[in-house]
């Protein structure tokens, strides 16, 4: 089932779960679908392998001894704001999903799960990451995507970091992804549906996500005068673009 829309099956997935049996079965599902799977049995090992492997997607069990999945996700987001993160949670666990999403999670999957559901979630996350970063020829093997410079702004399109006049700007995970999407296509206009489809996913099109609110917060962070934006421009009636 791998290999949809240019996201090739040799994408690397980091799987962290302290349940050896479930981890082994999940790794086998992913491998048989054509993915390269790196395994970790706890949070500390997951962070070490993340640094060494540089995966295209991360799957984290929430309830792990030592560093739990939330803590691992938070540390990953400190160095990489773009890699998709999928959380596993056991059925019946009391999990505040708002915490995970605020820390930068992209999706949740409740254990036990069907193989088809896992692979569909993985495909969707990889496909979204490919579209966000403009990787038409596949996720794996294209990690050094460089930066985009627009005036005084510099955007790292792999990690989602943004600098203005050499100073790094603190952005939320979704703000990073919006900036990467726009920076990959400077001067191109994106409407609300374009941005939701690329940053959140197709399934969020009919939700109450407010793109103007995200744009206002971004302007407050990247513009000298948010009321008269130089970079994050509104194209009235059409959407938004990044320009100078």
N, C-alpha and C positions, 0 to 999 in steps of 0.2 A: 504493500500500500504506500510505500515511500515514493518520493520523486514527483510530487505534484507541483505544477507551475514553476518548474525550474529549481525547486529545493531538492537537491539530489539525495539519494538514499545513503550516501557516505557521510552525511552530517554526523557530528559527534555529540553524544548525549551523556551528561554526567548524571548518574543515578545514585542517590544517597538514601539508604534505608537500613535500619539496624536489624530488621527481620531478614535473616539470611535466606530463608526459603522463598519468601516473597520477592526479595531482591533478585535472586537467581532466576526465578520464573519470569519476572518482568524484563530482566536483561536478555533472556532468551527470546522473548517476544520481539523486543526491539532489534536484536541482531538478525532474527529471521526476516524482519521487515526491511533489512538492508542498512540499518544504522550501525555506527560504531559506538559501543557502549563502554563507558568507564564507570566502575563501581566504587562506592565508598560506604563503609559500615557505620560511620558516625559523622558528626558535624565538623570536627577538626580535620578528619581525613578528607572530607568534601572540599574544604577550603584549600587544602594542599593540592588536591587533584585539579581543582578549578584553576589554580595558578599555573600548573604544569601543562594541563591538557588544553585549556582555552576552548571549552565546549561551545557548540552552537545552541544548546538548550540544556537547562538544568532541571532535574526532577528531585524534589526534596520531600522526605517524610517529615511531618511536623514534629511528632513526638519521638525525638531521638535523645539518648542520654548525653549529658554534657551540654554541648551547643545544640539547641533544638533548631528546627527548620527555619523558624522566624529569624533567629540570630544569624544563621548562615546566610539567609537572603539579605539581611541588612548589611552584612559585611561585603557580600558580593556587589551590592548596589553602590557601595562606597568606591568601587574601582571599575564597575561596568554597569552602566545604566540601560543597556540595550538587550543583553542576552535574555531570552524568554525564560521565565521560572514557573514551573508547574508544581503545586503542592499536592502531596498525598495526605489524606486524613482518614483515620479509621471511622467506620460508621458508629455513631454514638458518641464520638469525641465532642466535647463542647469547645468549639473553635470560633473565635471572633474573627470572621473573614475580613472585617474592616482593617484589622491590624496587618494582615498579610498584604492586602491591596495597598495599604498606605506605605508599607515597606518596599513595595515594588513587585509583588506577585502578579502573574498574568492570568492564572487559572487554578482551579481546585478540582481534584478528582477523589471521590470517596471510595475507600477500599471496603469490600472487594469490588473489583471492576471487571468488565468484559474486555477481552483483548481488542476487539474492534473499537470500543470507546476510547481506550488508551491511544491507539494509533491515530484515530481521527483527531483527538486533542493535540497530539504531537505534530501531526501534519499541519493543522490549522495554525499553531504557534510558529512553526518554522516558516510557513508560507507568509505569515504576517511579517515576520522578521525580515524575510527576503524582500518583500515589497517595500518595507520601511527603509531599508538600506540600499534599495535599487540593485539588488543582486540577481539580475535576470539569469545569470549562468550558474547559480547555485550558491548555497550558503558556505559549504565547507571549502577550504582552500583559498578563501578570499578575505582573510581576517585583517590584513593591513590595508584598510580602505582609505587611510590618510585623513586630511582635514579639508574643510572648505573655509575660505576667507571672504567675508563680505564686509567691506569697510574696516571698522575697528573690531569686528566680531570674528572669532575663529571657532569653528565647530568641528569637534572630533566625531566623525560619523560612525565610528565603530563603537565607541564607549558612551557617546552622548554628552561629553563634556563640552562646555561653552565658556570661552574667555572673551572679555572685553578689555581692550588695551592691556593685555597680558594678565589681567586679574580674573581668576576663575569665578564663575557665577554659580551659586547654589540653586539647583533646579530639582523639582520632583521628578520621579521616573516618567510620568506622562508628559511633563513639560520638556524633558530631554527628547522624547520620541517625536514630539511635535516639531522641535527645532531641527532634528535630524531630517525628518521628512521634508521640511521646507528648504533646508540647506542643500539637500541632494538635488533640488530642482530650483535654484535661485531664479526669481522673476516669474516663475510659474504660479498660477492662481489655483488654490485648493478651496473648494466649498466645504460646508459642514460635513456632508456625507463622505467626501473624499477623506477628510482627516479622521473621522470616526472609523471608517473602514480600514485605514492604514495603521492607525495607532491603537484602537481598541479591538477592532474586528467587526466583521459583517453582522454578527448577532447583536451588536449594540446600536444599530442604526435607528431603531424605533424607541430608544430609551431617552431619558431626560438630560443627557450629557449637554452641558452648556459650553460650546466652543468660545463664545465671547468672553466668558469668565476666565477661561484659560488664557486667552489672548491678553486680557487686561492684566493678569498676574505676570505674564511673560514680559509685557511692556514695562511694567514697574521694575523689572529686574534688569532688562537689557538696554532700555532706552534712557537717554539723558533727560528727555521730556516726554513722558508717556502720553500726554495729551496731544503731542505733535510728533508721532513716531517716525523715525528715520528708516528703521530696518523692518519692523513687523508692520507691514502696510495693509490697510483694508482696501479692497477693490469693490466699491459699492455695488451691491446687487449680485456679486459673483463670489466673493470669498476673501481669502488672505494670501499674501505672498511675502517672501523674504527678499528684500532688495536694498539698495543703497542709493 
